[in-house]
Amino acid sequence: MKINRALLWDYRFSEEELQTESFRQWYITRVLTHGTFEDVKEVGLQAIRQSLAQLWLPAAIRNFWEWYFGLPHAQPTRPDTYYFPNRAA
């Protein structure tokens, strides 16, 4: 998946971090909350659907994607994997 670097404005990631599952989940969340239609296309609907239950999203955004995919509503717990110590100041 091609990363839109403009969506990383408030973090600094190492090349190794960009390859992790934790980053992938964080990035999909960022695309759904701040990305464009082009970003959503780049991530892909299959990746969004597969990740949706694990993503921490605002209710309106979660409700839209659950409706879009015909999924029952689920409330995930806040994942600890979203912690990145290199957040830009």
Backbone bond lengths (Angstrom), bond angles and torsions (degrees), N, CA, C in turn:
res aa  C-N    CA-C-N  psi(-1)  N-CA   C-N-CA  omega(-1)  CA-C   N-CA-C  phi
1 M - - - 1.443 - - 1.527 107.84 -
2 K 1.301 115.51 133.02 1.465 122.02 178.85 1.528 109.08 -78.68
3 I 1.324 116.53 130.91 1.460 122.56 -177.85 1.527 109.91 -92.79
4 N 1.327 116.26 128.65 1.461 121.68 173.21 1.528 106.96 -84.77
5 R 1.312 117.30 103.79 1.470 122.07 -176.03 1.530 112.18 -62.19
6 A 1.320 117.90 -22.41 1.465 120.22 177.97 1.532 111.55 -64.46
7 L 1.332 117.50 -22.80 1.461 121.07 179.04 1.529 112.69 -82.08
8 L 1.322 116.92 -3.64 1.466 121.34 -177.97 1.524 111.38 -104.39
9 W 1.331 117.55 25.16 1.459 121.86 -170.51 1.531 113.96 -57.62
10 D 1.311 118.75 -27.81 1.461 119.97 -173.65 1.526 113.85 -108.96
11 Y 1.320 117.62 10.27 1.460 122.69 178.71 1.516 110.23 -134.43
12 R 1.315 114.37 154.41 1.468 121.22 170.15 1.519 106.43 -119.03
13 F 1.310 116.87 119.33 1.458 121.96 -179.14 1.514 109.99 -112.34
14 S 1.315 115.67 140.78 1.463 119.81 172.50 1.528 107.53 -77.46
15 E 1.310 116.59 163.19 1.468 120.39 177.35 1.525 110.52 -61.03
16 E 1.339 117.53 -34.23 1.465 120.89 178.21 1.530 110.94 -65.86
17 E 1.333 116.83 -42.02 1.466 120.62 179.22 1.523 111.47 -62.65
18 L 1.321 116.96 -35.16 1.465 120.45 -179.34 1.519 112.36 -64.10
19 Q 1.319 117.81 -16.44 1.462 122.00 -177.70 1.527 112.81 -97.20
20 T 1.321 118.80 -1.22 1.460 121.27 -174.24 1.531 112.28 -87.02
21 E 1.322 115.19 157.74 1.461 121.06 175.32 1.531 110.04 -65.88
22 S 1.310 116.72 -35.79 1.455 120.63 178.25 1.528 110.77 -59.60
23 F 1.327 117.12 -45.02 1.460 120.29 177.57 1.526 110.24 -64.37
24 R 1.320 117.16 -42.24 1.464 120.89 -179.26 1.530 110.56 -56.36
25 Q 1.336 116.83 -46.80 1.461 120.84 178.98 1.535 110.67 -64.06
26 W 1.334 116.12 -43.84 1.462 120.44 178.58 1.526 110.24 -61.06
27 Y 1.333 116.26 -44.36 1.463 120.27 -176.68 1.534 111.10 -66.38
28 I 1.316 117.85 -40.65 1.471 119.80 177.60 1.527 109.41 -61.71
29 T 1.321 117.39 -41.93 1.464 120.67 175.81 1.522 110.57 -59.43
30 R 1.315 117.17 -44.76 1.466 121.66 -179.76 1.528 110.32 -62.95
31 V 1.313 117.78 -41.58 1.467 120.88 178.14 1.526 110.02 -61.72
32 L 1.329 117.34 -44.49 1.465 119.91 -177.56 1.527 112.54 -70.19
33 T 1.318 117.71 -25.24 1.466 120.05 -178.98 1.522 113.94 -98.02
34 H 1.344 118.01 -24.69 1.464 120.49 -175.31 1.526 114.09 -135.10
35 G 1.310 117.39 -5.51 1.454 120.28 -173.31 1.518 114.24 -84.03
36 T 1.314 114.03 174.66 1.462 122.65 177.91 1.524 109.48 -99.88
37 F 1.311 115.47 174.19 1.462 120.77 174.61 1.525 110.30 -57.31
38 E 1.321 116.60 -39.22 1.473 120.44 178.66 1.529 111.16 -63.04
39 D 1.326 117.73 -38.99 1.464 121.17 177.18 1.528 110.68 -63.81
40 V 1.329 116.74 -42.91 1.468 121.00 178.17 1.524 109.86 -61.75
41 K 1.330 117.27 -43.89 1.469 120.20 177.77 1.520 111.14 -60.62
42 E 1.325 117.32 -40.60 1.463 121.08 -178.73 1.529 111.29 -65.77
43 V 1.322 117.53 -40.71 1.466 120.99 177.80 1.527 109.77 -67.08
44 G 1.314 116.49 -43.56 1.460 121.22 178.03 1.517 113.14 96.00
45 L 1.317 115.40 141.44 1.460 120.76 -178.31 1.522 112.35 -64.74
46 Q 1.317 117.45 -36.00 1.464 120.10 -179.84 1.529 110.70 -63.24
47 A 1.324 117.53 -44.11 1.467 120.90 179.04 1.527 110.76 -64.29
48 I 1.325 116.80 -38.94 1.464 120.19 178.86 1.521 109.82 -64.34
49 R 1.311 116.85 -47.93 1.471 119.80 -179.09 1.521 111.49 -62.00
50 Q 1.322 117.06 -43.54 1.461 120.32 -179.05 1.525 112.16 -65.36
51 S 1.309 117.70 -30.04 1.465 122.01 -175.75 1.523 113.52 -94.32
52 L 1.298 118.19 -16.17 1.464 122.00 -167.83 1.526 113.77 -52.34
53 A 1.313 118.71 -43.11 1.471 121.01 -177.13 1.523 112.40 -64.67
54 Q 1.326 117.90 -24.02 1.460 121.31 -178.21 1.529 113.52 -95.20
55 L 1.313 118.01 -6.72 1.463 121.05 -174.70 1.524 111.53 -87.39
56 W 1.327 116.03 140.52 1.460 122.24 174.11 1.522 107.03 -93.83
57 L 1.341 116.20 105.29 1.463 121.99 -173.98 1.518 110.95 -126.79
58 P 1.330 117.68 152.01 1.463 120.17 170.26 1.534 109.33 -58.62
59 A 1.322 116.53 147.53 1.462 121.69 -174.66 1.526 112.88 -54.50
60 A 1.316 118.30 -43.38 1.467 120.46 -177.48 1.525 111.55 -62.95
61 I 1.321 116.75 -39.79 1.465 120.23 179.97 1.521 109.93 -70.91
62 R 1.343 117.31 -44.50 1.470 120.69 177.59 1.529 110.48 -59.79
63 N 1.324 116.88 -46.18 1.464 120.46 -179.23 1.521 111.31 -59.58
64 F 1.332 117.21 -41.39 1.460 119.68 178.48 1.515 110.82 -59.77
65 W 1.337 118.54 -51.07 1.467 120.84 -175.97 1.521 111.92 -68.81
66 E 1.332 118.16 -34.33 1.464 119.53 174.73 1.527 109.72 -64.62
67 W 1.331 117.13 -41.55 1.460 120.67 176.11 1.528 109.81 -62.65
68 Y 1.313 117.64 -47.46 1.458 122.58 -177.49 1.526 111.28 -56.91
69 F 1.322 116.68 -43.71 1.461 120.69 -178.27 1.525 112.97 -89.72
70 G 1.331 118.11 -1.79 1.460 121.13 -179.72 1.520 112.65 67.85
71 L 1.333 116.24 36.69 1.462 121.68 -176.92 1.520 110.81 -100.44
72 P 1.338 116.71 150.92 1.472 118.55 173.35 1.528 109.43 -70.34
73 H 1.306 116.08 155.71 1.465 120.07 179.98 1.523 109.84 -70.85
74 A 1.314 115.34 135.98 1.461 121.75 177.27 1.513 107.97 -135.73
75 Q 1.309 116.46 143.49 1.464 120.55 178.52 1.525 108.41 -111.10
76 P 1.323 117.88 105.14 1.466 119.47 -179.11 1.524 111.16 -75.19
77 T 1.309 114.54 160.22 1.456 118.96 172.17 1.514 107.90 -86.22
78 R 1.301 116.97 154.65 1.468 120.25 -178.97 1.523 108.51 -68.68
79 P 1.321 117.46 121.57 1.465 120.21 -176.14 1.525 112.53 -76.81
80 D 1.313 115.70 140.31 1.462 120.81 175.16 1.516 111.22 -75.62
81 T 1.325 117.61 -16.64 1.461 121.32 -174.98 1.519 112.66 -72.27
82 Y 1.329 118.76 -5.35 1.456 120.10 -179.46 1.519 112.41 -86.62
83 Y 1.296 118.14 4.13 1.457 120.75 -179.91 1.519 109.80 -78.65
84 F 1.316 115.75 120.86 1.456 121.68 175.63 1.522 107.32 -126.19
85 P 1.334 118.03 113.61 1.458 120.22 -175.83 1.525 114.23 -69.75
86 N 1.309 118.72 -12.06 1.462 121.52 -176.02 1.518 112.92 -95.38
87 R 1.305 116.96 26.80 1.465 119.89 178.44 1.523 108.99 -58.28
88 A 1.310 116.19 131.38 1.470 121.20 -179.47 1.522 109.62 -65.58
89 A 1.293 115.99 145.95 1.476 120.44 -179.45 1.506 110.98 -76.66
